[in-house]
Amino acid sequence: MTPSARLQAAIDLLDRIASSRQPADQVLRTWGGANRYAGSKDRRAVADRVYLCLRQPPRMGEGGRGRVLASLALHDGLTAAEIAGLFTGEGHAPGSLTPEETAALSAPTPAALPVFIEDQLKASFGDDWRAEADDLMLSRAPLDIRINGLKATIDDVLQELSDAGLKVDRTPWSAFGLRLPGPPPNLSPLTAFKSGAFEVQDEGSQLAAWLVGAQCGETVIDYCAGGGGKTLAIAQAMRGSGRLIACDLNPRRLDAIKPRLQRAGVFAEFRRVGPTGDRLDDLQGQADRVLVDAPCSGSGTWRRRPEEAWRLTEAELKRLADVQLEILARAADLVRPGGRLAYVTCSVLAAENAAVADAFAAARPDFAPLAIETAAQSSMLTALGRQRLSALAQGGSEVQLSPRRSQTDGFFIALFERTS
């Protein structure tokens, strides 16, 4: 492919992403499979251009063409004349520049995130919000894995990864975390993965699971289990002893957890919740620990899926916050007196984090805040992780993780203890 043809492919893909709800990586895979003429270097160049455009705000229009033009001017530093040499309309090149585009290219001005998102980031991070936003949108996420301590040691897995020629670092917070910087490799063929010795899981997600504080012999409920990553981590913390119950609205998500549990050598019960699911009456006031990993905007993972930042609306954020508070209230009834409730989102937006936690605390005087520092004494964290989490929480019961603060995805964690 010529440089111009790559740009036209990026334009087409950006328009396709904007008109669908599919993740960008899925759209790119579909395009690559349907266009075998594009070699590996072509696919990489097109994907890099697409993600560059998605990570930066629209500057010359919402469409793919405007995004690509802005990226060439602001990122590549090309002049209007140099860009015009690529946009010739010949062969597979994009069409020639319009007079309006030529004028805009002479002084492209950066645009901000939507105002309501900026306001949410200010509420979450204060004066640091711009730097947080840059890391959230522009940084590239590494690949983290969690070692299944029931089947292997970190050294065991480190050895196999090293033998496979992969660069690996230990993660600073989780005592069972490893990090692979750079483009994410395919780990599924490795013996350690097939045997359940590790699972792919961002370190922030690991920390959320460890702060639940699950112990051997307890009754623990993962109320919004989703894909099951935290369910598996909690099962590891329980060391196969006790009662672990994974709940979700979607039975297909619950079915997808089962082979992962089997591979990891652990067990969980499954309960479907929601309007057509179980009422969980038999579990009211019975659980030692309840995790509510609530459905959210996913803003904490925008560095992985930057396209989602431009799909979120203010109305949707309000709807999510209402749903989160409703779910948290239902799940709280499952906690026994003296038990722990953990509210978690993979978000950095205040409306679905501190605002929801504060509303719950105001409505439920039978729950008291539990200091993050207390929960951070878990042996599932490194000594550095315990120290840093305590400092980040500043003595409170809530903590906000982010790519800038913790070098993880963005996670919000609020802890409560039932007093009566």
LONUVO-691730 format. One line per 5 residues: their letters; for each residue y, z, x of C-alpha. Coordinates in nm, 2 decimals, decimal comma, always signed. Layout:
REM LONUVO-691730
a> Y:Z:X  ...
END
This chain:
REM LONUVO-691730
mtpsa> +0,00:+0,00:+0,00  +0,35:-0,07:+0,12  +0,61:+0,21:+0,13  +0,77:+0,06:-0,18  +0,44:+0,04:-0,37
rlqaa> +0,38:+0,41:-0,29  +0,72:+0,49:-0,44  +0,64:+0,30:-0,76  +0,31:+0,48:-0,79  +0,48:+0,81:-0,76
idlld> +0,73:+0,71:-1,03  +0,45:+0,61:-1,26  +0,26:+0,94:-1,20  +0,57:+1,15:-1,25  +0,63:+0,99:-1,58
riass> +0,26:+1,04:-1,68  +0,28:+1,41:-1,58  +0,60:+1,45:-1,78  +0,45:+1,29:-2,10  +0,13:+1,50:-2,10
rqpad> +0,02:+1,86:-2,07  -0,23:+1,78:-1,79  -0,18:+1,96:-1,46  -0,04:+1,74:-1,19  -0,35:+1,76:-0,97
qvlrt> -0,57:+1,64:-1,25  -0,33:+1,34:-1,31  -0,34:+1,26:-0,94  -0,72:+1,28:-0,93  -0,76:+1,05:-1,23
wggan> -0,52:+0,80:-1,07  -0,70:+0,81:-0,74  -1,03:+0,74:-0,91  -0,90:+0,45:-1,11  -0,72:+0,29:-0,81
ryags> -0,97:+0,26:-0,53  -0,75:+0,01:-0,35  -0,54:+0,31:-0,24  -0,67:+0,44:+0,08  -0,68:+0,81:+0,18
kdrra> -0,34:+0,79:+0,36  -0,19:+0,61:+0,05  -0,32:+0,88:-0,19  -0,19:+1,15:+0,04  +0,16:+0,99:+0,07
vadrv> +0,18:+0,94:-0,31  +0,07:+1,30:-0,38  +0,31:+1,44:-0,13  +0,60:+1,25:-0,29  +0,50:+1,36:-0,64
ylclr> +0,48:+1,73:-0,54  +0,81:+1,70:-0,35  +0,97:+1,57:-0,67  +0,81:+1,84:-0,89  +0,91:+2,12:-0,66
qpprm> +1,28:+2,02:-0,67  +1,49:+2,03:-0,98  +1,58:+1,70:-1,15  +1,90:+1,57:-1,00  +1,94:+1,21:-1,12
geggr> +1,76:+1,22:-1,45  +1,44:+1,37:-1,58  +1,23:+1,05:-1,53  +1,01:+0,97:-1,24  +1,25:+0,71:-1,11
grvla> +1,54:+0,95:-1,09  +1,33:+1,22:-0,93  +1,21:+0,98:-0,66  +1,56:+0,84:-0,59  +1,69:+1,20:-0,55
slalh> +1,41:+1,29:-0,32  +1,48:+0,99:-0,09  +1,85:+1,08:-0,07  +1,83:+1,46:-0,05  +1,50:+1,51:+0,13
dglta> +1,45:+1,19:+0,34  +1,82:+1,16:+0,41  +1,83:+0,78:+0,33  +2,15:+0,61:+0,25  +2,20:+0,41:-0,07
aeiag> +2,16:+0,09:+0,13  +1,84:+0,20:+0,28  +1,70:+0,30:-0,06  +1,81:-0,03:-0,20  +1,59:-0,19:+0,07
lftge> +1,29:-0,02:-0,09  +1,39:-0,08:-0,45  +1,38:-0,46:-0,45  +1,17:-0,53:-0,75  +0,95:-0,76:-0,55
ghapg> +0,57:-0,73:-0,56  +0,48:-0,37:-0,64  +0,82:-0,23:-0,54  +1,04:-0,04:-0,79  +1,31:-0,24:-0,97
sltpe> +1,65:-0,29:-0,81  +1,91:-0,02:-0,82  +2,16:-0,02:-1,10  +2,53:+0,02:-1,03  +2,51:+0,37:-1,18
etaal> +2,22:+0,47:-0,95  +2,40:+0,33:-0,64  +2,70:+0,54:-0,73  +2,49:+0,85:-0,79  +2,31:+0,81:-0,46
saptp> +2,64:+0,83:-0,27  +2,68:+1,20:-0,37  +2,36:+1,34:-0,53  +2,43:+1,69:-0,64  +2,16:+1,96:-0,66
aalpv> +2,08:+2,09:-1,01  +1,95:+2,44:-1,09  +1,66:+2,56:-1,28  +1,72:+2,60:-1,66  +1,97:+2,87:-1,72
fiedq> +1,74:+3,09:-1,92  +1,49:+3,09:-1,62  +1,77:+3,17:-1,38  +1,87:+3,46:-1,60  +1,51:+3,59:-1,60
lkasf> +1,48:+3,56:-1,22  +1,80:+3,75:-1,18  +1,67:+4,03:-1,40  +1,35:+4,04:-1,19  +1,49:+4,01:-0,84
gddwr> +1,86:+4,09:-0,85  +2,07:+3,94:-0,57  +1,75:+3,79:-0,41  +1,67:+3,57:-0,70  +1,78:+3,24:-0,53
aeadd> +1,56:+3,30:-0,23  +1,27:+3,41:-0,46  +1,32:+3,09:-0,66  +1,31:+2,87:-0,35  +0,98:+3,03:-0,23
lmlsr> +0,84:+3,01:-0,58  +0,91:+2,64:-0,62  +0,91:+2,50:-0,26  +0,65:+2,69:-0,07  +0,29:+2,58:-0,05
apldi> +0,02:+2,82:-0,14  -0,27:+2,90:+0,09  -0,63:+2,93:-0,02  -0,74:+3,30:-0,05  -1,10:+3,42:-0,10
ringl> -1,24:+3,76:-0,19  -1,55:+3,87:-0,01  -1,82:+4,01:-0,24  -1,90:+4,33:-0,06  -2,22:+4,37:-0,26
katid> -2,37:+4,07:-0,08  -2,19:+4,02:+0,25  -1,94:+4,16:+0,50  -1,61:+4,00:+0,60  -1,76:+3,93:+0,94
dvlqe> -2,06:+3,75:+0,78  -1,83:+3,51:+0,59  -1,58:+3,48:+0,88  -1,86:+3,35:+1,10  -1,97:+3,09:+0,86
lsdag> -1,62:+2,97:+0,80  -1,55:+2,95:+1,17  -1,87:+2,76:+1,23  -1,75:+2,51:+0,97  -1,44:+2,46:+1,18
lkvdr> -1,20:+2,63:+0,94  -0,90:+2,84:+1,05  -0,92:+3,18:+0,88  -0,69:+3,49:+0,87  -0,75:+3,83:+0,72
tpwsa> -0,52:+3,91:+0,43  -0,29:+4,21:+0,48  -0,33:+4,38:+0,14  -0,68:+4,34:+0,02  -0,96:+4,49:+0,22
fglrl> -1,19:+4,21:+0,11  -0,95:+3,92:+0,14  -0,95:+3,61:+0,37  -0,69:+3,34:+0,38  -0,73:+2,97:+0,48
pgppp> -0,38:+2,82:+0,56  -0,31:+2,45:+0,53  -0,46:+2,20:+0,28  -0,73:+2,37:+0,07  -1,08:+2,27:+0,19
nlspl> -1,38:+2,23:-0,03  -1,58:+2,55:+0,01  -1,85:+2,49:-0,26  -2,11:+2,34:-0,02  -2,11:+2,65:+0,20
tafks> -2,41:+2,87:+0,19  -2,19:+3,18:+0,16  -2,03:+3,04:-0,16  -2,36:+2,93:-0,31  -2,51:+3,27:-0,25
gafev> -2,22:+3,46:-0,41  -2,09:+3,61:-0,09  -1,73:+3,51:-0,18  -1,51:+3,38:-0,46  -1,18:+3,19:-0,44
qdegs> -0,91:+3,43:-0,56  -0,55:+3,47:-0,47  -0,48:+3,80:-0,30  -0,23:+3,90:-0,57  -0,51:+3,86:-0,83
qlaaw> -0,73:+4,08:-0,61  -0,46:+4,35:-0,59  -0,43:+4,35:-0,97  -0,80:+4,40:-1,00  -0,81:+4,68:-0,74
lvgaq> -0,52:+4,87:-0,91  -0,74:+4,90:-1,22  -0,92:+5,16:-1,02  -1,27:+5,10:-1,16  -1,54:+5,34:-1,04
cgetv> -1,91:+5,35:-1,05  -2,06:+5,47:-1,38  -1,74:+5,40:-1,59  -1,68:+5,20:-1,90  -1,43:+4,92:-1,81
idyca> -1,29:+4,65:-2,03  -1,13:+4,33:-1,91  -0,96:+4,25:-2,23  -0,83:+3,90:-2,15  -1,10:+3,79:-1,91
ggggk> -1,00:+3,42:-1,89  -1,18:+3,25:-1,60  -1,34:+3,58:-1,49  -1,18:+3,63:-1,14  -1,07:+3,98:-1,21
tlaia> -1,39:+4,06:-1,40  -1,59:+3,97:-1,09  -1,37:+4,18:-0,87  -1,39:+4,48:-1,10  -1,77:+4,44:-1,10
qamrg> -1,76:+4,46:-0,72  -1,56:+4,78:-0,74  -1,81:+4,93:-0,98  -2,09:+4,84:-0,75  -2,32:+4,74:-1,04
sgrli> -2,31:+5,08:-1,20  -2,15:+5,15:-1,54  -2,05:+4,93:-1,83  -1,83:+4,63:-1,78  -1,71:+4,44:-2,09
acdln> -1,54:+4,10:-2,06  -1,34:+3,99:-2,37  -1,16:+3,67:-2,45  -1,04:+3,47:-2,75  -1,21:+3,16:-2,62
prrld> -1,59:+3,16:-2,61  -1,60:+2,87:-2,37  -1,41:+3,07:-2,11  -1,66:+3,36:-2,16  -1,95:+3,12:-2,11
aikpr> -1,79:+2,99:-1,79  -1,80:+3,34:-1,64  -2,17:+3,39:-1,68  -2,29:+3,17:-1,39  -2,03:+3,32:-1,16
lqrag> -2,16:+3,67:-1,24  -2,51:+3,56:-1,18  -2,42:+3,41:-0,84  -2,24:+3,73:-0,75  -2,53:+3,95:-0,85
vfaef> -2,34:+4,15:-1,11  -2,36:+4,20:-1,49  -2,11:+4,22:-1,77  -2,12:+4,23:-2,15  -1,92:+3,97:-2,34
rrvgp> -1,72:+4,02:-2,66  -1,51:+3,76:-2,83  -1,18:+3,90:-2,96  -0,92:+3,76:-3,20  -0,90:+3,67:-3,57
tgdrl> -1,25:+3,53:-3,57  -1,40:+3,76:-3,31  -1,52:+4,12:-3,28  -1,30:+4,41:-3,39  -1,43:+4,63:-3,11
ddlqg> -1,43:+4,93:-3,34  -1,73:+5,08:-3,14  -1,51:+5,09:-2,83  -1,21:+5,26:-2,97  -1,10:+5,54:-2,74
qadrv> -1,41:+5,49:-2,52  -1,30:+5,30:-2,21  -1,22:+5,47:-1,88  -1,02:+5,16:-1,77  -0,87:+4,87:-1,96
lvdap> -0,72:+4,56:-1,80  -0,49:+4,34:-2,00  -0,43:+4,03:-1,80  -0,22:+3,88:-2,07  -0,16:+3,51:-2,14
csgsg> +0,18:+3,42:-1,99  +0,41:+3,15:-1,86  +0,22:+3,13:-1,54  +0,55:+3,13:-1,35  +0,40:+3,32:-1,07
twrrr> +0,19:+3,01:-0,98  +0,46:+2,75:-1,00  +0,42:+2,68:-0,63  +0,08:+2,55:-0,72  +0,18:+2,38:-1,04
peeaw> +0,56:+2,31:-1,01  +0,55:+2,08:-1,31  +0,51:+2,38:-1,54  +0,86:+2,51:-1,46  +1,01:+2,21:-1,64
rltea> +0,78:+2,24:-1,94  +0,86:+2,60:-2,03  +1,11:+2,66:-2,31  +1,31:+2,96:-2,41  +1,14:+2,97:-2,74
elkrl> +0,79:+2,96:-2,58  +0,89:+3,25:-2,35  +0,99:+3,45:-2,65  +0,67:+3,37:-2,83  +0,47:+3,48:-2,53
advql> +0,64:+3,81:-2,50  +0,57:+3,89:-2,86  +0,20:+3,80:-2,82  +0,18:+4,00:-2,50  +0,31:+4,32:-2,67
eilar> +0,07:+4,27:-2,96  -0,23:+4,23:-2,73  -0,13:+4,53:-2,52  -0,10:+4,75:-2,83  -0,45:+4,65:-2,95
aadlv> -0,61:+4,70:-2,61  -0,45:+5,04:-2,56  -0,65:+5,18:-2,85  -0,96:+5,12:-2,65  -0,85:+5,36:-2,37
rpggr> -0,99:+5,72:-2,38  -0,76:+6,02:-2,33  -0,72:+6,04:-1,95  -0,81:+5,68:-1,90  -0,60:+5,40:-1,74
layvt> -0,44:+5,10:-1,89  -0,33:+4,81:-1,66  -0,09:+4,55:-1,79  -0,08:+4,24:-1,57  +0,07:+3,89:-1,59
csvla> +0,08:+3,61:-1,34  +0,46:+3,58:-1,40  +0,79:+3,66:-1,24  +1,00:+3,65:-1,55  +1,14:+3,98:-1,68
aenaa> +1,09:+3,90:-2,05  +0,72:+3,91:-2,03  +0,70:+4,17:-1,76  +0,92:+4,48:-1,75  +1,05:+4,41:-2,10
vadaf> +0,70:+4,42:-2,25  +0,60:+4,72:-2,05  +0,92:+4,91:-2,15  +0,87:+4,82:-2,52  +0,51:+4,94:-2,51
aaarp> +0,61:+5,27:-2,34  +0,87:+5,33:-2,61  +0,62:+5,26:-2,89  +0,33:+5,46:-2,75  +0,43:+5,82:-2,65
dfapl> +0,05:+5,89:-2,60  +0,07:+5,68:-2,28  +0,25:+5,79:-1,97  +0,35:+5,58:-1,67  +0,11:+5,60:-1,37
aieta> +0,26:+5,56:-1,03  +0,15:+5,26:-0,83  +0,13:+5,48:-0,53  -0,14:+5,69:-0,69  -0,35:+5,38:-0,78
aqssm> -0,29:+5,23:-0,44  -0,50:+5,49:-0,27  -0,81:+5,27:-0,36  -1,04:+5,20:-0,07  -1,04:+4,83:-0,19
ltalg> -0,70:+4,80:-0,02  -0,62:+4,80:+0,35  -0,41:+5,09:+0,50  -0,12:+4,84:+0,53  -0,18:+4,73:+0,17
rqrls> -0,16:+5,08:+0,04  +0,16:+5,15:+0,24  +0,33:+4,83:+0,14  +0,24:+4,85:-0,23  +0,38:+5,20:-0,25
alaqg> +0,70:+5,09:-0,08  +0,73:+4,79:-0,30  +0,69:+4,99:-0,62  +0,95:+5,25:-0,50  +0,77:+5,54:-0,66
gsevq> +0,75:+5,37:-1,00  +0,46:+5,26:-1,22  +0,54:+4,89:-1,20  +0,53:+4,64:-0,91  +0,63:+4,27:-0,89
lsprr> +0,45:+4,05:-0,64  +0,58:+3,71:-0,54  +0,54:+3,45:-0,27  +0,85:+3,59:-0,09  +0,78:+3,96:-0,14
sqtdg> +0,40:+3,97:-0,08  +0,30:+3,62:+0,03  +0,09:+3,60:-0,28  +0,12:+3,43:-0,62  +0,36:+3,61:-0,85
ffial> +0,20:+3,90:-1,04  +0,35:+4,18:-1,24  +0,15:+4,50:-1,27  +0,23:+4,80:-1,48  +0,00:+5,11:-1,50
ferts> -0,03:+5,37:-1,78  -0,25:+5,68:-1,84  -0,34:+5,79:-2,19  -0,24:+6,15:-2,24  -0,37:+6,21:-2,59
END
